[in-house]
């Protein structure tokens, strides 16, 4: 963050109907004999690489939306690896946004896939090598612990869904509990407990939280419950959240918050006639400066 | 179910250190030049095919644990497709157990990946073609609706996590709400509402629920809240649940419950010296008969 003076996360959730011209088939030299999935995956990887090339200097991480790669089948999984490698080569942390959650053995398998891989009788299988992974805490502590232990072993981190940015968050996450507080406050408490042993020299833990920027009123309370957590803050831009409202996230320091934006960067050129890369670079830089100024 | 007289779901969550001899490299003719991931994926697919061959006549569905394929990278995703196709060819419904959950556009991308695919500028991309998909409801109704609408369009179904089989379920799902009832009862209510428009001629809806067989005391209450739902019941066998305790799930008819078992079938030969396929077939048949007798 200090090096880039940035807390901005480039969200990569490529929309197949809005890829940049840099990802067009002639530009990439895609073989006419390739399958639709191979062609789509090559184009998606090209689009994401161009977005990274344009904006990396203003960003600190890239957040890969796994769903957008999975729907491309096996070629999509290969594209995911290519894009993660490209982000790393540009000095970005890699956040695998898969919101996984499952019991013990299965949670460990997901964590192996996304972090450091697994030793097998067939040799070592590489994982995605993510620096952070989003996880879903509905199933409780024993569903989170395998992610935390795999992350800790890999020098990586976990981002627990606590209070998401969508309207439906009110349906479950905001429910008030008989014992006091809300479901999301309980989730924050669990994440805070799991993260306590993982606080590093920076003062920040390896267990962070996802907190929607669309309801910034929750941030101060979340900060009370998770003093050492890095907050991933989606919902700025297209979903209506404003950078200016996020100050409580940064109370313990600039590393307290990661502001993520996807469509507002990738589609910054829509309706302007500008070059997509130039428009994306300008929007990422605008967000970088606005967020850094809060610290 | 009527044809097979079975409510048993074969769980496929292959453990790389406990694959059947039928999945050994000489048996499958795996190329020595293949990568570790390709070799592991070929072996996993071989193991799953052998399990399906051995048990399909006693089962009604196969449940594919996506994590176990994802950790094999792109070759794992190809293996997932091969195993789903093999299950279908043996007359089994395919349940994609990925416990996905995310907001609007992303949820739709996951649903496209697992159900019917997506039309793109590069041509139609095939989905996994699952008959049912497990989903995580933490993020609320708007995170579930895209799965329900894609499922309904594909003639498929959704299984919402309501009360899972792991000890950690007590941490969040069992919390009591200030307005009365528990978190899991609220989840059951949401799933019941989403499923109401999808009830078919059978009387069963296209929105079911995952309810752990380890806490059968919840089943009668869940049935009150979701009268038309099919319940997927994990946790029998290795996790301690007993088929005999599941009768409330079947109150509206035999299609009210799907009993899933993974390790108790795949590892039935452990310590017996029996042939894995014979032991698995016998265990699946034992479960089939015990469950059918409840109806």
Interface residues (C-beta under 8 A of the other chain):
Chain A: X13 X15 X16 X17 X36 X37 X39 X40 X43 X65 X67 X68 X70 X71 X72 X73 X74 X75 X76 X77 X78 X81 X99 X100 X101 X102 X103 X104 X105 X106 X107 X109 X110 X112 X113 X117 X118 X120 X121 X122 X123 X124 X125 X126 X127 X136 X137 X138 X139 X140 X141 X142 X143 X144 X161 X164 X165 X166 X167 X168 X169 X170 X171 X172 X173 X175 X176 X177 X178 X179 X183 X186 X187 X190
Chain B: X13 X15 X16 X17 X36 X37 X39 X40 X43 X65 X67 X68 X70 X71 X72 X73 X74 X75 X76 X77 X78 X81 X99 X100 X101 X102 X103 X104 X105 X106 X107 X109 X110 X112 X113 X117 X118 X120 X121 X122 X123 X124 X125 X126 X127 X136 X137 X138 X139 X140 X141 X142 X143 X144 X161 X164 X165 X166 X167 X168 X169 X170 X171 X172 X173 X175 X176 X177 X178 X179 X183 X186 X187 X190
